[in-house]
Amino acid sequence: MLLKTLSHTLVLLATLMMTSLAANADTGRVDDTQSITSKTLGQAVKYTIYLPPDYGHSARSYPVLYMMHGGDDGRYNDWFVQDNLGAVLDRLINDGAIPAMIVITPDGLRNPENKYATYFMNDADGKFQWETMFIQEFIPAMQKQYRILDDKRFRAIGGLSMGGFASLMYAFKYPDLFSAVAVMSAAVRTDEQITQMDAAGYERRYGHAWGEGLVGEQRLNAQYRHKNVLDLVKSTPVGDIKKTKYYLDEGTNDPFFLGNVSLHLEFNKLGVPHQFLARPGAHNYDFWAPGSEPLLRFIGLNFQERSVQ
């Protein structure tokens, strides 16, 4: 009887161990402790990385999605802490709904105090160049550190709020770098919204990027025109814009609804294929959390379609 009980116990333990190993094999790895040392910024740049479930026991390379966080109190690991993106990725990859991919979320803060936002742009005075760092240092460093396909077809970018603005800006400025851009509640403001913004709000968000101490139409200067999404969509050659696929998801009660609709209408005017979703919601995670899955499905479909080109 004792031997029979012991045998049953060993079988149960073995089954549990096998189940645990299977569960671990189906779970990707999320690590928010990594960083690179940037010569451009003269400081470390932290990031969170998601490696798909089979990364540790395969030798192949993967598509990559760069996801940019929001402003104000937004942090580089929000996509995985606030939005539980790792679990969504695991489920979609394991179900075969999207191809296995690497997802990287870089830190867009100037410093821990975060008194003035970078908006993932270069400062007007050239002292802090986050955009240059990202394009010239960060992406190459990720390509070197991880098994990432070094091909535009398998490189995409996305983000929410401030990160959505930056993702669109990069898509227009670097049409040969990203195959798709997917954003939620992108912080796209109209000229009128910029000129009417209160001084403190302007300085905190855009003072360093477009010029400090500006009021009214002074803010609509060359720096602004060169970096503003609604200007870039008009100044970028249509052929270049069409090199990238676009996904816009916006809440009808979001303060950036008008800006996103303006971009949508400009795309229609230019004949640029894109997906535009307007659904009930405000500028918060109650809106963003359910939007993560369709966003990832869009990116996954893009990678699948690009693979046969």
N, C-alpha and C positions, 0 to 999 in steps of 0.2 A: 504493500500500500504506500509506504514511504517513497519507494523508488518510482512508483507511478505518479505520485503527487509531485516529486522532484522533476520528473520528466515533463509533466504538464507545465510546471513553472518555467523550466528552461525553454520550452517551446513558446510560451507566452512572451518571455523576455526577448527571445530572438525575433518574434513577430513585431514586437514594439520597436526594437532596434531597426528592423528593416523598414517599418512604417516611418520612423523618424528620419532615416536616411533618405527615403523617397521624398518626404516632405521637404527636407533641406535641399534635395536636388532640384525641386521645383520652385525654389525661392531664390530670387536674385539677391545680390549683395548691395546694401546701401551704406556708404561710408562718407561721413561729413567731417572727417578729421584731416583731409588732405589740403595741400596748398602748393603753389609755385612761388618762387622768388622772382619778382619782376624788376628788371633793370630800368624799365621805362618809368615805373611808379616809385621805385626805390623802397619797396615794401612787399610783404607777402600778400598773396591773393588766395583766399580760401575757396574751396568748392566742395560740393557734394557730388558724388558719382554713384550711379546705379549700374551695376554689371549684371547682365541677364543670367538666368538660372544655369545655362550650360557653359558660361564663360570659363569656369575653373577646370573643366574637363574637355575642352576643345582647343583646337589650334587656329581656328578660323578668325577672320576679322569681321567687324560688325558696323552697321550704320550708326550714326550718332545724332542725337538731338540735344541741342543746347537750349536750356530753359532759363529765362531771365526772371528774377523776382520783382516784386512791386516796391514802391517807394515808401516814404514815411517810416513806419516801423517794420517794413519788409526785410527779411533776412534770406541769405543764400540757401538755407535748408528748409525754407517754408514749404516748398513743393512737396517735400517728403514728411515734414512734421505736421503742417496744417492740412495738407491736401491728401496725405497718405498715398502719394503717387507710386511708391514702390509696390504696394499691394495691387493697385490697378494695373500696373505694368505686368506683374507676375500673372495675374488672372488672364489678361488679354494674350500674353505670349503663350502661356500653357494651353489656352483654348485654341491657339492657332489663328486668332483674330488679327494679330499683327506680327510682323517678323521680330525676332530677337534683336534688341538694339541697346546701345549704351546711351544713358541720359546724364548730362552734366549740367550742374547749376552753379555758375560762378558768383562770387561775392561782388556786388556792385557798389558797396559802401566806400566812401572816401576814407573814413576812419571809424572807430567804434562809437564816437560821439554822434556821428551822422547828423550834424547840424545843417550841412548843406549837401544836397543830393548830387550825384554825378549824372543821373539819367543815362548812365552808360555812355556818355559822350566825353569828348575832350574839352577841357576848359578853354575859354576864349583867350586867356593869357598864355596858354601852352604849358602851364606849370603842372597840371595833373591830367594825364592823357589816358583815360581809361579805354577809350575806343581803340587807340593805337596799341595799347597793351593786349587787348582781346584779340585783335586781328593778327598782329605780328608776333606775339609771344604765347598767349594762352592756347589758341587753337593748335599751333605747331607743337607745343609742349604736350598737349593731350594726345596728339597723333603719335608722338614718340613714346609716351608712357604706356599707352593702352593699344590694344589691337583694334584700331579704328580704320575703316576703309577710307583711303585718301582719295576721295572722288566726290565731286560736288553732288552727284546723283544720290549719294547716301549721307549727305550732311544737311540737316535742317535746323531751324531755330524757332523758338516760340517764347511766349511770356505773357504775363498779366500786368495790367496797369502800366507803371513805368517801364517794366520789362517788355510789355507789348509794344509800346512806342519805339523802344530801342530795336526790337526785332524787325519792325517794319522799316525803320531808318536804315538798318544794315542791309536788308533785302534790296532796297533801292540803290544804296551806295555801292554795294558789292554784288552785282547780279550774277557773277560767275562763282560765287562762294557757297550759296545755299540753294538747294533745289526746292525748298518749301518753307513757308513761314506760317505759323498758326498762333493766333493771339486771342486772349480774352480780356475784355474791358480795357483795350489799349488806350493809354492816356494821350489821345489825340485831341488837341484843343484848336479851336478856330482862332483867327486873328483877333476877333472881338473879345473872346475869352481871355486871351493873353493880355491885351491892352487894359482890360478891366480888372485884372487880378490885383488883389491888395499887395502892398509893397512887401510885407513879410512873407507872404506866400510865394511871390515871384522870386525873392532873394533865396529862399530855402530850396526852391525847385530848380530855377533856371539862371540865377544870378551868375554863377561861375561859368556856365556853358555859353551864355549869350551876352553877358555883360552886366556888371553890378550897378546898382543905383539908377537903373533906367525906369522911366515912367511912361505910360500911355504908348503912343506909336513909336517912341524911341526904342522900344523893345523889338520892333519889327525890322531889325537891322540885317546886315549881310550874314552875320553868324546865325541868326534865327532862320533866314531863308535857306541857308546851306544845310541846316539840320532838321528843319521842321517837316514832318511827314506830308502834310497837305501841300507843301511847296515842292518837295522832292517828287511826288507823284506827277506833278506837272512839268518839272524840269528834266526828269530822267527820260531818255529815249524809250518809246513804247516797246520797241523790240527787246530792250534790256529788261523792262518790267515783266514782260511775258515769259522770260526765262525761268521765273519762279512761280510756284503755285501758292495761292493765298487762301487763308481761312480766318474769318473775322467772326467772333462771337461776342455779342454786346447785349447788356441788359437795358430794357426800355426805361428803367428808372435810374440809370447810371448817369453821372454828370458828363461823361464823355460820349453819350449817345449821339449828339449832334455831330461831333467830330468824326465818329466812325461812319455815320450815315453819309457824311460829306465824302469820305474816302470811297465808300461803296458806290456812290453816284458818279464819282470821277472814274472809277474802274469801268462802270457801265459806259460812260461817255467814250472812253478810250478803247473799249472792246476787250478789256482784260478779264479772262476767265477767273472766277473766284467764288468762294462760298461765303455768304453773309447770313448770319443767324441773328435775329432780334427776338429775344425771349424775355418774359417777365423776370425782373430781378434788379438788384442794386449792386453797389461796388463793394462786395464782400464775399466771404468764402461760402455763404449759403448759395451764391450764384456760381462761384468758380468750381466748387467740389464736384457737382454733377456734370460740369462741362469738361472735366479732364478726359473722360473716356472717349467722347466723340472727337476731341482734339487729337488724342493719340491714334485713334482709328484713321483720321485724315492723314497723319504723318506716316503711319504704317502702310496705308494704301499707296501713298506717294513713293515710298521706298520699293514696294512691290512692282509698281508700274515702271519705275525707272530701271529696275533690274533687267527688264526685257528690251530696253531701248538700245 
